[in-house]
Each structure stands twice: as structure tokens, then as C-alpha cells.
Amino acid sequence: MTLLQVDGLRVKFMTQEGSVEPLDGVSFMIEPGQILGLVGETGSGKSVTAQAIMGLLPFLNGEISGGRIWFRGQDMLGLSEEQWQKIRGNQISLISQNPMTSLDPVYRVGHQIVEGMRLHLSISAAKARQRAIELMASLQIPDAERVFQQYPHQLSGGLKQRIVIAMGLCADPQLLIADEPTTALDVTVQAQIVNLFKATTRNLGVGLLLITHDLGVIAQICDSVAVMYAGTVVESGDVSSVFASPRHPYTRSLLGCIPTLGMSKGGLMAIPGNVPSVRTFPQGCRFHPRCSERRSCCATQKPRMIPLDHEILVGCLKYDPQRGNRW
């Protein structure tokens, strides 16, 4: 059974200036034990997607205005907050990008892990403490019993991120959503955390939605990838296929911006223009103002996702068979 299926997701937020729709038709799937990378520039809608999946939009003055979300075959859109309380943090867990905003500075880190276990698993304090220490040790936290008694300010950035991961795993979730989990870490610690995510999902069979702007992290641990731009998924598929032969002009441009050791001297490649504001999304293809391959039709026609070889989906009019060979 598919673990998570997001189909045509649309989101609306109410502001003082009126409503805005940061997501427009986002679709992807995650199977048990699979790692899906959601990648895109800042403002592409990655975090809003996570908030929608977690049922957090009502707390942010937002709502799902279209599409569906299924978790293990269950339609999530009709759930009450009471039903969400039994799922959020239990069957689906969210790891935020800054561990300091997830950890309470006045409580020992062990207490914060145990609290989640007792809330969702209904076990004794002694049993929860034992399980928490075992979980911390499995996440490569040295001297777990000592760290269990420490406060967040006493730990390094890497250890704090491991504690946050432990909090996310404490109730044995089936789906883990990690929102930019390595952003605040140095390169060495980042590599350790990335490998930890990979090992954890493989060993526990947990599905992982990894949200990041780092293509290197995506290439290192993800099975599949969905590339987002301005609230839409423009390309998705197997990581190796998408990275080896990107089809969408935005995906190619994004990969072209990565510096390599063998590149010639000179400036780095950059995508011209800026990511559009949610209030000024262009008509037609949202990437067309920045696209070097655009045609007049791109400014008026909204592209649909076209299936190509190797199970790749691309949202570009260039590949639409209804246009024939007119590109």
C-alpha cells in the first residue's frame, strides 16, 4: 500500500490584502521505506507542502482549497483536530530545520523525548526512559545516558539535530517529514546527519519526505525527487534519471548552477530573474519569464505533467504530445 499520496494539492492563505495560493496542483507519492526529495528555491512552496500534509494549515490561517492527501489509503482532508492529534507526531512526524526552535531550553533533552513516547505510546516513565536512551544510542549519540540528562544549550549543533530526530522517531512513525534538516550544520556534521537519515529509513522501513534546496543531499540519499518551482512540481521521477538527463528547463538550470572541480575559470552560472512572489505568479508556465526556451504559448497555456521514459513526469509544453513537433 502506498504510504503517502498527494494529488493536485492546492493551498490558500488569507491575508490582510486578500487570499493567496502558494501551491497549485502539487502531486507526488511515497512508498514505505522510500526517500523522496522535495527540492526547489526559497519560496517554491516546499514547507507549505509539509504543513499541509501535517494538518497544520488551520493554525497558520490557511486551508487546502483543492486536491487530496491520502495516508495509507485514508483521506486526510476530512479529519477533525482530535483525529489529527492521534496521527500528528505519532504516525507522521515533522523535523524542522532549526533544532533550537524544536527544543525547549528549560527541559532536559531526555525529558523531551520521553514526553513524546508517553503521550503517544502510553508507556511507563521507566520504560520510556529506557527506550529513549536506546533510541539515542542507535542515532550515534555517544554516552547516551549522560546526554539524556543534559539541556539543549550544552549540546553541539549535530547532537541537537540528533535529539530532534530522536523526538521525531520516538513514537515509531511510518512517515517522517524533514524540513531542511541540515541547513544550520557545518559540512562534516551535515554528512553525518544525511547518512543517519538514510540508515534510519532503511532499518526501520520509515518513509521520508526530505525537503531541501541542496541538490547534493538529494543525490546522496534520495530514491526519487520532485522539483518545485513557484508552487508547482515541474519534474519528478527517479533521482538518477532526473539528474542524469533533466528534461524541464528549470531542472537543467538548477543543476547547471552547481559548481564542479573541473569547471573553467569565470563566474558561476545563474538563472536570470527572480522567483516570483506568491502575489504575482505569471500566467501560463510559471517559469516562462526566466526560461531560455520559452515560446509565446508558454505565457498563456498552463503545462500539464507529461509522463516520459523511466517514469519521469515533466510539466513543460515542449513535451506535450498535443503540440506535436511544433516546438
C-alpha positions in Angstrom: 0.0 0.0 0.0 1.2 3.5 -0.9 2.3 5.3 2.3 1.5 8.9 1.2 -0.2 10.1 -1.9 -0.6 13.9 -2.6 -2.8 14.6 -5.7 -3.4 18.0 -7.1 -2.8 19.8 -3.8 -3.8 23.5 -3.7 -3.4 25.7 -0.7 -4.9 29.1 0.1 -3.9 31.6 2.8 -5.9 34.6 3.9 -4.0 37.8 4.4 -5.0 41.4 5.1 -4.5 42.1 1.3 -6.7 39.2 0.3 -6.1 35.5 -0.4 -3.0 34.0 -2.0 -2.4 30.4 -3.3 1.2 29.3 -2.8 0.5 25.8 -4.1 -1.1 24.9 -7.3 -1.7 21.2 -8.2 1.2 19.6 -6.3 1.3 15.8 -6.7 3.7 13.0 -5.6 3.8 9.6 -3.9 5.9 8.0 -1.2 6.1 4.2 -0.6 7.1 2.6 2.7 10.9 2.8 3.2 11.3 5.3 0.3 13.1 8.6 0.5 11.5 11.4 -1.7 13.4 14.6 -2.0 11.4 17.8 -2.5 13.8 20.4 -3.9 13.5 24.0 -5.1 14.5 27.6 -4.4 13.3 29.5 -1.4 9.6 30.4 -1.9 8.8 27.4 -4.1 6.3 26.0 -1.6 8.2 23.2 -0.1 7.5 24.0 3.6 3.8 24.8 2.9 3.5 21.3 1.4 4.8 19.8 4.6 2.5 22.0 6.7 -0.5 20.8 4.6 0.5 17.1 5.0 0.8 17.6 8.8 -2.6 19.3 9.0 -1.1 22.5 10.4 -2.7 25.0 7.9 -5.7 25.9 10.2 -3.2 27.2 12.8 -1.5 29.4 10.1 -4.7 31.0 8.7 -4.6 28.7 5.7 -6.6 25.9 4.2 -6.5 23.2 1.5 -8.5 24.6 -1.4 -8.2 21.7 -3.8 -6.7 18.2 -4.3 -6.4 15.3 -1.9 -4.0 13.8 0.6 -4.1 10.1 1.4 -2.1 8.5 4.1 -2.1 4.7 4.0 -5.3 4.9 2.0 -7.0 7.2 4.4 -8.3 10.6 3.1 -6.7 13.2 5.4 -8.8 16.2 4.4 -11.9 15.3 6.4 -10.1 14.7 9.7 -11.0 16.6 12.9 -8.3 18.1 15.1 -9.0 15.4 17.6 -8.2 12.8 14.9 -5.2 14.7 13.8 -3.8 14.6 17.4 -3.6 10.8 17.1 -1.7 11.0 13.9 0.5 14.1 14.2 3.7 13.2 16.0 2.6 9.6 16.1 2.2 8.1 12.6 3.6 11.2 10.9 6.4 13.2 12.4 7.9 16.6 11.4 11.6 17.5 11.9 12.1 21.3 11.5 15.2 22.9 10.0 16.4 24.6 13.2 16.8 22.3 16.2 16.8 25.2 18.6 13.2 26.1 17.8 12.2 22.5 18.4 13.9 22.0 21.7 12.6 23.7 24.9 15.6 25.3 26.6 14.3 24.8 30.2 13.9 21.0 29.9 16.5 18.3 29.7 16.6 16.7 26.2 15.8 13.3 27.6 12.6 14.6 29.2 11.5 16.0 25.8 12.0 12.6 24.1 10.2 10.7 26.9 7.3 13.2 26.8 6.5 12.2 23.2 6.8 8.5 24.0 4.4 8.7 26.9 1.9 10.8 25.1 1.6 8.5 22.0 2.6 5.1 23.3 1.1 5.1 26.8 4.1 3.5 28.5 5.6 4.0 31.9 8.2 6.6 32.7 10.9 3.9 33.3 10.1 2.1 30.1 10.1 5.4 28.1 13.5 6.4 29.6 15.0 3.0 28.6 13.6 3.3 25.1 14.7 6.9 24.7 18.3 6.0 25.7 18.3 3.1 23.3 17.0 5.3 20.5 19.6 7.9 21.2 22.4 5.3 21.1 21.0 4.0 17.8 21.3 7.5 16.4 25.0 7.5 17.1 24.8 9.8 20.2 27.8 9.0 22.3 27.3 8.4 26.0 23.5 8.5 25.6 22.8 8.2 29.3 24.8 11.3 30.0 23.4 13.3 27.1 19.9 12.3 28.3 20.4 14.4 31.4 21.7 17.5 29.5 20.0 20.7 28.4 19.9 21.9 24.8 22.5 24.7 25.3 25.0 22.1 26.5 25.0 20.2 23.2 26.6 20.9 19.8 24.5 21.6 16.7 25.0 18.0 15.5 23.9 16.5 18.8 20.9 18.8 19.0 19.8 17.7 15.5 20.1 14.1 16.5 17.9 14.8 19.6 15.3 16.3 17.3 15.4 13.2 15.1 15.0 11.1 18.2 11.9 13.1 19.1 10.6 12.5 15.6 11.2 8.8 15.8 10.1 8.3 19.5 6.6 7.1 18.7 7.6 4.8 15.8 6.1 6.9 13.0 5.5 5.5 9.5 6.3 8.8 7.7 9.0 11.3 8.6 9.0 14.8 7.1 12.4 16.5 7.4 12.2 20.2 6.5 15.7 21.5 5.7 17.3 19.3 8.5 20.9 20.1 7.6 20.7 23.8 6.8 22.2 25.1 10.1 25.0 22.4 10.3 28.6 22.5 9.0 29.6 20.3 6.1 31.0 17.4 8.2 28.1 17.2 10.6 25.7 17.6 7.6 27.2 14.5 6.0 26.8 12.5 9.2 23.1 13.6 9.6 22.4 12.7 6.0 23.9 9.2 6.4 21.9 8.9 9.6 18.6 9.6 7.8 19.5 7.1 5.1 20.3 4.3 7.6 17.3 5.0 9.8 14.8 4.9 7.0 16.3 1.7 5.6 16.5 -0.1 9.0 13.0 1.0 10.2 11.2 1.0 6.9 10.1 4.5 7.5 9.0 6.7 4.5 10.9 10.0 4.4 9.9 13.3 2.7 13.2 15.3 2.6 12.7 19.0 1.9 15.8 20.8 0.9 17.4 23.2 -1.6 20.6 21.2 -1.6 20.8 19.1 -4.7 23.9 17.3 -3.3 21.9 15.9 -0.4 19.1 14.8 -2.8 21.6 12.9 -5.0 23.2 11.3 -1.9 20.3 9.7 -0.2 17.0 10.0 -2.1 15.3 7.4 -4.2 13.2 9.8 -6.1 12.9 13.6 -6.4 10.2 16.2 -7.1 11.4 19.6 -8.3 9.3 22.5 -7.3 9.0 26.0 -8.7 6.6 28.8 -7.7 4.1 26.4 -6.0 4.1 23.7 -8.7 6.0 20.5 -9.3 7.8 20.9 -12.7 9.6 17.5 -12.8 9.6 14.3 -10.8 11.0 10.8 -11.1 13.9 8.6 -10.1 16.8 10.6 -8.8 19.5 9.0 -11.1 17.3 9.5 -14.2 16.3 13.1 -13.4 19.9 14.2 -12.5 21.5 12.3 -15.5 19.0 13.7 -18.0 16.9 16.6 -16.7 14.1 17.5 -19.1 12.5 20.6 -17.6 14.4 23.8 -18.4 14.2 24.8 -14.7 15.7 21.4 -13.6 18.5 21.8 -16.1 19.2 25.4 -15.0 19.2 24.4 -11.3 21.7 21.5 -11.9 23.8 23.8 -14.1 24.3 26.2 -11.2 26.2 23.6 -9.2 30.0 24.4 -9.3 32.3 21.5 -10.2 36.0 20.9 -9.7 36.6 20.7 -13.4 34.8 23.9 -14.4 36.7 26.6 -16.2 37.5 29.9 -14.6 34.9 32.6 -14.6 31.6 33.4 -12.9 29.2 30.8 -11.8 26.1 30.1 -13.8 22.9 31.8 -12.5 19.3 31.6 -13.5 18.2 35.1 -14.8 15.5 36.9 -12.9 14.0 36.0 -9.5 11.4 33.6 -8.1 8.1 35.3 -8.5 6.1 36.5 -5.4 3.1 34.4 -4.5 1.0 37.5 -5.3 2.5 37.9 -8.8 2.6 34.3 -10.2 2.7 34.7 -14.0 0.0 33.2 -16.2 0.8 30.0 -18.2 4.0 28.3 -17.3 5.3 30.0 -14.1 8.9 29.6 -15.2 8.5 31.1 -18.6 9.8 34.7 -17.7 13.1 33.1 -16.8 13.2 30.3 -19.4 15.6 30.4 -22.3 13.5 28.0 -24.3 10.1 29.8 -23.9 7.6 30.3 -26.8 4.6 32.5 -27.0 2.3 29.7 -25.9 4.2 29.4 -22.6 2.8 32.8 -21.4 -0.8 31.7 -21.9 -1.0 27.9 -21.6 -0.6 26.1 -18.3 1.5 23.0 -18.8 0.3 19.6 -17.5 2.5 16.8 -16.2 3.6 14.6 -19.1 4.9 11.0 -18.5 8.2 10.3 -20.2 10.5 7.3 -20.1 12.0 6.0 -16.9 8.8 7.0 -15.1 9.7 10.7 -15.3 6.9 13.3 -15.2 7.6 16.7 -16.7 5.4 19.8 -16.6 6.5 21.5 -19.8 4.6 22.3 -23.1 7.7 21.3 -25.0 6.9 17.6 -24.3 3.1 17.8 -24.6 2.1 15.4 -27.4 -0.9 17.6 -28.2 1.5 20.1 -29.6 3.1 17.6 -31.9 6.5 18.7 -33.2 5.7 22.4 -33.3 8.5 23.4 -30.7 
